[in-house]
Amino acid sequence: MKVAAIIPTAGTGERFGGAMPKPLADLHGKSVIARTLDVFERTAVVDRVILIAHADYADEYKAVVKAEGFKKVSAVVIGGATRSQSVRNGLRALDKDIDVVLVHDGVRPLVTSVMIEEGVALAVEMGAAVAAMPVKPTLKVVEPKTHVVRETLDRTLVWEIQTPQVFKREILDRAYADDSEATDDAALVERMGVAVRVFKGSYTNIKITTPDDLIVAEAFWRS
């Protein structure tokens, strides 16, 4: 059973600001993407990694891979205009012997090997699995134009979806066979009628989107 991870980092990070995209920002002495890739390098169940890069920064990502000596990164692939297009490009770059595909945001550096292993095991058994955590706040549905509250959601039924998201390859290949778009991989799989199982992620497994997120990630890293 061969497992490959696709790591999208192809966004420009407009909300993050700064001269460089957020995956290249410093997190406790290393770039965010180096921290993320290091976890996959150390996780035994992952055989190969496809890194998806924005065309303007591909050389910088390649330099990180070389400097850190990441042996599992088999290719740095140029991403598309959207996340879905970027993952689709990553799938095209996979070797034929890959059985399970894991997709993980390059800017979630606090992922753990345990999370990855649990996701792979569940996907092998059930076909599709995503990391998630129960939400903590009270959530309401609000009409955007008038801000009228329409409903309070039952927190016990609402989970925040994270990555890694893990799938048998043939399922993910079918999900990405056309030009459909979605905010995450599981949404495309769900549209095919495939049940997606949930496994525990972590409240520390945050996605770094803004400079404030980087401060929080730094605090988690030190704790």
Buried (B, 14 or more C-beta within 10 A) or exposed (E): EBBBBBBBBBBEBEEBEEEEBBBBBEBEEBBBBBBBBBBBBEBEBBBBBBBBBBEEBBEBBBEBBEEBEBEBBBBBBBBBEBBBBBBBBBBEBBEEEBBBBBBBBBBBBBBBBEBBBBBBBBBBEBBBBBBBBEBEEEEEEEEEEEEEEEEEEEEEEEBEBBBBBBBBBEBBBBBBEEEEEBEBBBBBBBEEEBEBBBBBBBEBBBBBBBEEBBEBBBEBBEE
